[in-house]
Amino acid sequence: MASRLELHEELCDLLESRNVYFQPPESKKIEYDCFVYFMNDIASKYANNKHYNDKKRYEIKLITKNPDNGLVDKILDSFMYISFDRSFVTDNLYHFVFDLYY
């Protein structure tokens, strides 16, 4: 099973930047373009009355000033168990939200 730190490094590589934040506190100054992510579920599988597999689900939010920078397609192409959830605009920043099982 891959670790959260491996996911963090993959997101940094995709963004070509260290502007990747795991559960940032409200006081954290965030620089854009960035990924903000947190774990929001664990899908467990059972067989023969035993627990044998977990997949952690992360909500990953791409926050960008430019909605046409190609990062949406890049993240969708980079992970096997990812889906696009929604998008919205706040304070002239574009937010794209994904669910990823990792």
ABEGO torsion letter per residue (X at the ends): XBBAAAAAAAAAAAAGBABBBBGBBAABBBBOBBBBBBBABBBBBBBGGBBABBBBBBBBBBBBABAAAGAAAAAAAABABBBBABBBBBGGBBBBBBBBBX
